């Protein structure tokens, strides 16, 4: 069993608070979509790096169709998603992209299966703030910054519409602070974070 499989097996174990944590994550993503597009977060979801499938289980509990994919049954760097072109409304990668050596395959697949205007949500550590701790996780491979993610979206025909500190169920106030201070403040407030939430949408 390789390191990737050991990590995947560990994170496939359902924790007692999984549903609650994923509810808060979903609510955060839904708030972002509502604020930016005045629309509900619904339709068909693909959750990549699904771990214990808690995000999918919460989606199902509120009537949102969600398909979970994770290693070893699905290899993000090699496998194709079993979905038709332009058939998925939103895709989530929560604490996943930093574990991928080569994102080309999955971003081509994301672009293929997303509907026009469909969203991709990414949550990952912010290298610029948390570089000292990034490689403490032996499965972390590639670090990202806000600018890196913006450039990544652009390369795969995705328009970056939101890139902010990865706060979960916090007031929109924190995201309105000046960039020069909000990333550091977000890492220090109670329940804060040193991660990024980036959102892109598919453009024609």
N, C-alpha and C positions, 0 to 999 in steps of 0.2 A: 504494500500500500504506500503510495507516494504522499508527499507533504500536502498536495492539493486535496487528495482524497481524505486524508486525516482531518484536514480543516473542514471540509464539506460535511463529513460525518459528525463532527463535533457540533456544528451549527445546525444540523438537521434535527437535533433533540429539542423538543418543544419545551420552552420555559413557562412557568406558571403565569407570568405577566405578558406573554407574547401578544395576545389579542389586544390588550390595552395599549401596549407600546405601538402596535401597528395601526390601531385606531387613531392615535395621536399623529402618527406619520401621515396617514391618509387625510386627516382633517387639515393638516398643514398644506399638503399638496392641493387639496380642494380649495383652500382659502386663496392660494396663489392664483389658481385658474379663475376663480370667481372675481378676484381683484383685477386681474389683467384683461380678462376676456368677457366678464359678466356671464359666465356659463358654469354649469355644474360639472363636476368631475365624474363622468359615468361612461357607459359603453363597454368596450372590450379592453382589458388590460393584459399585458405581458409583464411578469415580474421576473427579472433576470437575477441570478444569484439568490434564489428564493429562501435558502436556509431552511428554517422550520416551517416554511410556507404560511407564516402568520399573516403576512400582508394579503395573500390570496384568500385565506380563511376569513379575514375581516371583510374584504371586498364581497365575498359570497354572502356574508351575513346581511349586507345592505343591498343586495340585488345587482351587484356589479360582477360581470363575468371576468374571471382572472385565471390566467394560465401560468403556473410556476415552472421555472427551469433552473436547474443547478447541476453542478458537477457531482458525480461522474456520468450521470445519465444524459447530461447535455454539456458539451464542451463549448463555451462561449467563443473560444478562439478558432474553432473548426466547424462546428455544426451549423446547419441551416434551420431556421425556425419553421415549424410545420404550419404556417399560416399563409393565406393567399396575399397577393400584392394588395396594398392599400386597404387592409381589413382591420387594423388595430387602432384604437382611439388614443391609448396612452401606454407608455412603457416606463418601468421603474427599475433603477439600478441603485439600490441602497447599500452603501459600503461594499461595492463590488468592483468598480472600475480600477481601483488601485491594486487589485489582485491580478490584473490582466497584463500580460507582456505585450501582446499585439492586438489592438482594438479594431483593426481593419475589418475583419470578418463580421463582428457583431454590429458595427456601425453601418456597414453595407446592408445587413439584414434589417436593422432598425429603420433605415431609410426605405427599404423595400416594403416592409409590412405596414408602416404607419400610413394612415389616411392623410391626405393633404390637410394641413392644420393640426394634425395629431401631435401630441406632446411627448417629450422624453424628460423624465425627472432623474437627476443624478445627485446623490449625496456622497461626498468623499472628503477625506482630510485635506485641509488647506496647508500645503507644503510651506507657504510663506510664513505661517504662524507656528506650525507644529512640526517643523523639520527635525527637531531634536528627538522626537518620539516616533517618527514615522516607521523607521526600520526596527523598532522594538517588536513589531509583529513580523515574524519570519516569513509570512506569506504575502507581505506587501512587496510589490514589484516596481510599480511606476507611480511616482507622485504627481499631483496636479495642483495648479494654482488657478485663480479665477481667469487669468489671461489664457492659460493653456486650454481650459475648457471652452472658452469662447472660440479659440482657433480651431479646436477639434470639431465643434459644431459646424463651423464654417466649411471645413473640408468635406463634410458629408451632407451638404445641402440642408443644414438645419439652422434656423435663425435663433440666436440666443435672445431670449426675452426676459430672463431673470437670472441674476447671479449674485447671491447674497450669503451672509453667514448662515450656517445650517441650523438655525433655531427651530425648535419644534413647539408648535402651539404657543407661540409668543406673540405679543402685540406687533402690529405692522410698524409701530413707532420705531422699533430697533432697526428696521431695514431702511428707514428714511433718514437716519443719521448720516453725516458726511463720511464718505469712504475713508478718509484719512484716519478716522477714529473708530468707526463702528466695528471693524473686524476684531480689534483688540478688546473693545468693550464687550462684544458678544462672547468672547472667551472667558470673561471674568464675572459676568452676571450670574446669579443663581440659576442653575439649569442651563447655563450657556454652552457654547460649543466652539471648537476650533476647526470645524468642518465647513464645507461649502454646500449649498443647494444651488444647482444650476438647472435651468429649464430651457429647452429648445423646442421649436416646432418645425414640422416639415413644410417646406415651401415648394411651390410648383417649379 
